[in-house]
Amino acid sequence: ALEALADVARRGNRYQYPETDALVEASAKLEGLKPEHFSVYPGSSLALHHAVIAFTGPKRALVTAEPGYEAAARAAEFIGAKVVRVPLRRDGAHDLPAMLAAATSASVGLFYVCNPNNPTGTVTPRAEIESLIAKKPSDSVVLLDEAYIHFCDEPPAADLIRAAKDVVVLR
């Protein structure tokens, strides 16, 4: 590991496109997806902001859990999008039926589901997420933030991308 680190450190002043391309190829193979389904970021915050900017705006709301990871709501507020905060259920899971009901009172561009949730660490069952995806308005997108998916028993959602659902997955 130290030899690999020393080797890459010597090239640290150069753009690392070949390494990024290799990461995308390996990830695509691992997840059974096409390389064009991937974008590599230094962490998921910038990707989260890009998704919020792409799918929300002054006429397109963000629906998110409360409490939940606040970066999506802050990005939406920054660009003038309405933010609909839906309290978590008593068991700490996202209240996806209530989040879906918010779509009747606002034109929703993006449903944000952090699973496991940050900061609570609570898990929303995969079947409920699939139900949200099936019932959401056809012109909205579900953003699944799976930054901590490896700390729970729920399956990751890459298969939803293979199934051509309107889903963006952050990991």
N, C-alpha and C positions, 0 to 999 in steps of 0.2 A: 504494500500500500504506500509506503514511504517513497519507493522508487517511482511508482506511478505519479505520485504527487510532485516529486521533484521534476519529473519529465514534463508534466503539463505546466508547471510553474515557469519553466524556461520559455514557454510559448504564451505566457500570460499577457503579453503586450499585443497580441494578435487577436483578430476576430476568430471565434471558434466554430464557424459554420459546419465544418466536417463533423465535429463532436455533436453538435445539435442535430444534424441530419442522422447520425448514427443513433442518437437517443430516440428520435422520432421513429425510425425504422424498427428499433427493438421494441418500443412501446406498442407500436401498431401490431407487430407480430404477436406480442404477449396478449394483447386485448382482442385480437381477431378483427381489427379495424384497418381501414385504409390510412396511409400516412397523412393524407390531406385532412383527416378528421382531428389532427393534433396541432396545437400551437404550444410552444415552450416559453414559459415565463420564469423570471426569478422569484418564485413564490406565486400564490394564487391571487393576491390582492389586485395586481394590475389587470389580470384576466377578469376578475370580478367587476372591476370598474368598467372595463371595456364592454362587458355584457350588459351592464346597467345602462351605459350610454347608448348602446346599440338598440336596446329594446324598450327603453322608457323615455319619457320626455314630458313636456308640459301637458300633453293630451293622453299620455299613456302611463298608468300608475305602476308602482312596484308594490307587491304584497309580500310581507315578511312576517316572521314570528317575533313575539315580544315576551321574554327577552330573547335576543338572538345576536349573532355577529353583526355589529353595527355598520360595517364598511359599505354594505349595499345601500342601506338607507341614507347614509351620508352622501354617497355618490349621486343617488337619485335626487335628493334635496338640492344638491349643488347645481344640477342642471334644470331645476324647476319642476321635477316630476312629483306627483302626489305620492305619498308613502302611506300605505294602509298597514298598520301594525295589528296583528291578530294574536291575542294571548295564547300561550301554550296551554294544552289540556292539563288536567290535574296530574296525569302521569308523566308530564314533562314533554310529551311528544308534540309535534306540530299539529294544530287543529286544522287539518287539510279541508274538511267540509266547510269550516268557517272561512278559511282562506279563499276557497272557491266561491262562497257566497259573496265575498267582497267584489267579485267580478261583476255582480249584478248592479252594484252601486258606482262602479268606476270602470273605465276602459283600461283593462289590465294588460300591460305589455310583458311583465315578467313576474313570475312567482318564484321567490327565493326560499329554498329549503336547504338548511345546513344540517347534514346528517352524518354523524352525531352532531347535535346542536352545540354551538359555542355561544355562551359560556357554560351551559348546564350539563353537557355531556350526555343528554338524553337522546334516545334513538326513536325515530319514526319508522314503523315497519314498512318494508319494501312494498307490500301489497297496497298499502294506503297511498304511497307515492305513485304507484301505477294507476290507481283510481283517479288521482288528481290529474295525471297526464291524459287519461282517457276522457275526462269530463271537462277539462279546461276549455276556454274559448279557442277556436281554431286559429286565431291570429295572435295568440300569446305563446310564450315560451316558459318552460320550467328550468330554472338554474339550480342544479344539485351541487352543493359544495360538499365534497367528500374528503376534505382535508384530513379528517380523523377516521375515515372509514375502516382503516386497518385495526382500530381499537375496539371494534364491535363485531358481532356475528352476522350483521346484515350484508348481503352480497353487494358488491360494487355495481354501478349502473351502466357500464360500457355496453352491455347488450341492448340497452334502450337506444343507444346511438346506432348500433347495427340495424335495429328495427326501424330506423328513420323516424323516430319520434322527435317532437319539437323540444329537445332537451340539450342543454349545455352542461357538461360535467367538469367540475374543477377538482383536481386532485394534486 
